[in-house]
Amino acid sequence: MRVTNSMISNSSRSHIENAKYEMMLRENQYTTQKKILRPSDDPTIAVRSLQLRTTYAQIDQYVEKNVQDGMKWMNATETAIKNINDILVHMKERLNQGANDYLGIDERHSVLSVLKEYAAAVFEDEANTDYAGRYVFTGYRTDTSLIFPEEVKNLEYEITQNFASTDIDTIKYVYGGANYAAGSTAADYAQQVPKQDTTYHLKLAYDKCSDTAITGSTNPAISITLNGTAYAGTPKQLNIKTMSSADVDNYKTDLGTADAIYLYDTGEIIFSDAIFSEIQQNAADMQITYSKKGFDKSDIRPEMYFACTSYNTDSMKTTSYRDPSGQAIEYEINFSQTSKVNTQAKDAIDTDIYRAIDYLEQTILALDEVEKKISDVDTMIANTTNEADIATYKKLKEVLEQEQKLQVGCMTEAFGKGLTMVDKTQAQLNVALAELGSRYDRFELTYDKLSDQRINTEQKLSDNEDVDLADAFINLTQADNLYQAALTATSKILGNSLLNYI
């Protein structure tokens, strides 16, 4: 084979170009510390990098955002629940004070005032907690506060509330009693002896309810349906008498033939003895639908606890709300894994906090009224010298003091029921806190696991893409040597004269 000078020249140029390309490649690797600059340099490395970077981005989303955001949400919830529990401990101290000692008028009103402030703190400060602009106890409605921030008069609600037979309470009440009347004698007052009896009592979630249906509804102001196996699939509808608490004297007498009395202004239901026995014997569940028009500041929004229908008297718009149970907000915290982050108010905070204090206030005001009557009688005794009048007034005072004693017993019982409410609410809070803690633990374990996975993925990504700096320097040096050798060899070959070919 004949080798020409042109062939040698072309081959030398090719060797120089290859050496230059190799040196450029090694220089790029040494400068960028990356194995490739474009997918075409090594498709296998490129494909593996895309896969690893996608995995790393997903893990980073879980670790830095989803898991941490969920943990912060639950931290806010836990803080609120613990604060509520602390408030309940303080409430218990005040309630114990009233349950174990007789409180004078100033003392009991002081205790009542403090208890109201505690209740306000529970719902206004803690249950209305938000995290990053989202309310933590309101289920899916994270943009809506748990309570009404201002007085609302243009909303009417039809509320459906479910009760168990065990929710009915037995309470003492006082009826009869004496009132001063001009011309009455001691004998008249002697016939007006107050009496005490017990009745079966259920508190709705709201007071100041309505004795009529909401606008546009043909339903009655209240309906009570009994459900249970004893009714063989046919619920029993109760016959209810609707009254104001101011019109009640003796519950049992006022009941007449009705199954229950609905005191719409105080939001209470008084059951007859017969219906109470039937409910207890059959362990019947009760579904009660009632109406409420207008809400005070800090009242709880009904849709946060109950299935209900609202009507806006301004816009004439009707809105139906389903039972809010089970409104779980779930975060994706790992590949194909989700976990709940929220706790609903209805599952953690009992509205009986408000209602127990309302009932306590009723008993305190009833006692205040009797003691004012006694004070007025003392004034009348001090302002007369007529022996007959004094005897009459003393008899009236004696009867009133009997009523005072009975009302003190009712008030003490109300304090005791407040203590029961606190125990029940604390138990519910503890269950919610325990459930929250178990979810938080899962988030922590997931966070630790994902952090390890992120480190491993970073290492794999580095192994796939990055060059070892020492190796890169050696490769660059070798490439440079190769290039210099190619140049030297070419200079020797192309430096020969024409005489070398003769």
Secondary structure as UniProt FT lines:
FT   HELIX           5..32
FT   HELIX           39..41
FT   HELIX           43..61
FT   HELIX           62..67
FT   HELIX           68..100
FT   HELIX           105..120
FT   HELIX           121..126
FT   TURN            127..128
FT   STRAND          130..131
FT   TURN            132..133
FT   STRAND          134..135
FT   TURN            136..137
FT   TURN            139..140
FT   TURN            142..143
FT   STRAND          152..163
FT   HELIX           165..167
FT   STRAND          169..175
FT   TURN            182..183
FT   HELIX           186..190
FT   STRAND          195..203
FT   TURN            215..216
FT   STRAND          222..227
FT   HELIX           229..231
FT   TURN            232..233
FT   STRAND          236..237
FT   STRAND          240..243
FT   HELIX           245..247
FT   HELIX           251..255
FT   TURN            256..257
FT   STRAND          260..263
FT   TURN            264..267
FT   STRAND          268..271
FT   HELIX           273..282
FT   STRAND          285..295
FT   TURN            297..298
FT   HELIX           302..304
FT   STRAND          307..312
FT   TURN            313..316
FT   STRAND          317..321
FT   TURN            325..326
FT   STRAND          330..334
FT   TURN            335..336
FT   STRAND          337..340
FT   HELIX           345..348
FT   HELIX           352..382
FT   HELIX           387..465
FT   HELIX           469..494
FT   HELIX           498..501
//
